[in-house]
Amino acid sequence: MIVSALAFAIMSAGVKIAGARLPSVEIALVRGAVTLVLSWVALRRAGISPWGHDNRWLLVRGVLGFGGLHSYFYAVTVLPLAEATVIHFTNPLFVAIAAPFVLGERLGRAEMAGVALGLCGVLLVAQPAFVFGGPGVALSPLGVGVGLAGAVFGASAYIVVRKLRTEHPLVVVFHFPLLVVPLTLPLVVPVWVSPTPFEWLLLLGVGIVTQVGQLKMTEGIHLEPAARATAVSYVQIIFSFALGFALFGDIPTPLTWVGAALIALGTLIVATRRQPGADAKVVTAT
């Protein structure tokens, strides 16, 4: 999950650069196309059937991924980035709430404390105006609603991936862009902007690191209880600090550093605590 978080942080930096001129739905389409091709090639080289066994849940995972991807992109376009980030990182809460009922995974007190610390850290990092106050900031109710819907979509997709532990990670990853690309194409046609050669290279890089992030995320969720695995994704915020400073000159505030420390502490608690019977589940799944 940590490798996945790093890959997604690099992806986000690439999307930010490309998004200075290209529409977000276009970036999502090209990203999906690249990961679709890479997944197909990897499956062929491994001699694995791309269609899997549990087609119903693979379809559900793809649809949820499509909803989460575009909801998040829309929220980023209509909300300040801080608010959109906070809303996006509420998805582990939805995982923690749903996992005991859907997956039968008990969430212990330590894990709940770790998730809570991580969420508090995210609030300090993003410092959203609707929590900390701010002059003249008015949030779009539609943007907040769509952002929360994206968090629910993302949490639901994590849970479905956990249910697909009998599927090869490459198969699960393949079915995400398999649905995202055709569903996104009609949205891109009216707003298409021809990328420059540099932007094509940038979009290709975004697709490659996305492939790494999706594959490692799927492997992590297969090996760890869903709530713990998704809580570790908080470390993506810390990677984003470093990339933001190196590429865009963003300097974190003191509250941001405090938030980063809380995120790291919460991640450590959640990642190191083992639930009774968790190891046995992993062995059975493999």
N, C-alpha and C positions, 0 to 999 in steps of 0.2 A: 504493500500500500504506500510506503514511503517513496519507492521508485515511481509509482504511479502519480503521486502528488507532485514530484519534481517534473515529470513529463507534462502534466497538465498545466503547471506554472509556466513552463517554457512555451507551451501551446498558447496560453493566454497572452503572453508577451508578443508572440507572433501575430495573433489576432488583433491586438491593439495597434500594432504597426500597420498591418494591412487594412484595418478598418478606418484608417485616416482618409481613404479614398473609395474603398470598395464596400458595397452593402453587406451587412452581416449575414443575410441569407445566402449570398453568393459565396462567402467564405465557408459557411456551413456546408454548402453543396460540394464545393471542391474538396473540402476536408473529408466529407463522406465518400466521395468518389475515390480518393487516394487510399483511404483505409479499406474500402471495398476491394480494390485491386490487390492490395498487400495481403489482405486476409485470404483472398482466393488463391493467390500464389503460395502462401504458407500452407494452406490446407492441401493443395495439390502435391507440394513437396513432401508433406508429412504422410501422404496417402490416406487422409481422413475424409470421409464423406462430408460435404458442407451442409447437408440438410439435417443432420442430427436425428434425434429420436423423439424428443418431446416438442413437436412442431407447434402445439398450442401455446406453450409457455415461451418458446422462442419468438413467436409472433407478438405475444404480449410484451416481451422485453423490448422488441424493436419499436412498437407503438409508443410505449412509455418513454423510451429514449428520445424519440422524435418530439414528443410533447415537452419533455424536460429541456431539450436543447433549444428549441425555439422560444419557449417561455422565458428561459434565462436571457437569451439574446434580446428579446423584446423588452424585458425589465431593465436591462443595461441601457437600452436606447432611450427610455422615457424616465428613468429614475437616476439620481446621482449614484455614482459607482459604489459609494460607501453603503447606501441603503440597499442596493441590489446585492452587494456582497453579503450583508447580514442576512437578508432573506434567503439567499442561496444556501448559506451554511446552517440553516435550520433543518436541513433534511435529515441529519442524524437523530434529531428529536423524533421525527416521524418514523424513522426506522426503529428506534428504541420503543416507541409506543406500539408499533404494529408487530414487531418480531415475536414477542411472547404469544400472540394470538395466531399468527400466520405460520411461524416456524417452530414454535414451542421452545424458544431459547430464553431462558430466564436471565433477566438483567439484574445483576447483583448491585449492592449499595456502592461498591467501589467503582463499578462501571458507570453508574448513574452520576456519581460525584465527578468522575473524569469528564463525562459529557457536559455536565453543568459548568465545570471550570473552562472547558473549551469554548462553550457558547459565550461565557462572560468575557473571555479573551477576544473573541471575534467582535463583540460589541465595543471593547476598548480600542481594537485595531481600526475598525471602520468609523467609530465615533459618529453614528448617524444622528441627524438633526432631530428626528422624532424621539430620540432618547435623551440626547445631551442638550438639545435646544439649539437654535440658530436663527439668525435674522432673515426673515422673509422666505423661508423654505416651505414650499407647499408640495406635498407628494401627490402624485396622480393615484386616485383610488384604483383605477383600472390597472395601472402599473404594479401597485402593491399586490392586488389580487392575482394578476398573472404571475408575478414573481413567487408568491406563495404556492400557486398551482404548480409552478416549475419545481419547487422544492418537494412537493408531494409526489410529482412524477418521478423525480430523481430517487427519492426514498423507495418508492414502489419498484423502480427498476432494480435497485440494490437487492431488495427482498426476492424479486423474481430470479436474479442471478444466483442468489443463495439456494433457491429451490432447484436450479439447474446444475447442481454439483455433479450429476452423472454425465453431463455433456462436456466435451472437450472445450477448454477456454477459447480456442480458436474458432470453434463453431458458434459460441455465444457472441464473440466479438464480430464475426462475419454477419450475423443476422441484424445487427444494429444498423450499419450503413446500407444493408440490403433493402431496408424499408425507408431509411431517411432519404436516400438519393431520389427515388421516384416520387416520394411525397413532397420533397422540397422543390423539385424542378419547376412545377407550375408557379411557385412563389418567386422564383428567380427570373423567369423570362421577362416580365415587365420592367425589371430594374437592373438588368445585366449591364455591367461596366467592364470593358475589355481590360484585363490586367496587363501591366507592363512586364517585360522579361524578369525584372527583379521581383515583382509581385508574384509571378508564377512560381519562381524559386521559393519565395517565402511561403506561399500556399502549399507547395509540395512538402516543405519542412514541417509546416503545421500538421499536415496529414500523417507524416511519419511519426512525429512525437505523440500524436493522438493515438496511433496504433499501439505504440509502446505503453502509453498510459492505460488504454482500454484493456490490453492483455494482462498487464500486471494487476490492475484493479480486479479483473475477473478472477485471476489466480488467488489474490488475497482474500476475496470474499468467499471463494470455495474453501479456503483453508481456515478461516476464522469466522466466529459468529458475526452476523451482519452488523449489529450495533457497534461492536468493537472495531471491526474493519473500517466502517465508515467514519468513526470518530478519529481514527488515525489520519484521515484525509485533512484534518485541521492543519497539519504541518505544511500543506500547500501555501497557506498564508505566509509562513516564514520564508519559503522559497521565493514567493512573489515580492517580499521586501527586498531581498538581495537583487533580484532581476530589475525591480523598479529603480533601485538606486543606481545599478550599473548601466542600464540602458536609457533611463529617462530622468535621472538625477533626482528622484524622489527621496526626500530625507524623512525618516520616521520621526514622529513626535515622542516625547517621553511616555505618554499614555499608550502609544503604539508598542513601545518596547515592553511595558508592563503586560499588555495584552498578549504579546508574543510569548512571554514567560508563562502566562497562564495556559496558553494553547499547548506549549511544550510539556508542561506539568500534566495537564489533562490527558494528552496523548500518551505520555509515559505510563500513567496509571491504567488507562484502558488497555494499552498494548501489552502490559506485563501481567495483568491479572488473568488467571485461568479459571473458567467456570468448571464446576464438577462435571465430568463426563465429556468435556469439549474435545479432548484428545481422542477419545473413543469415537466421537462423531467423525473426526477427520479420517481416521483409519477406515471406518466403515464406508465413507464416501469415496475413498480412493480404491 
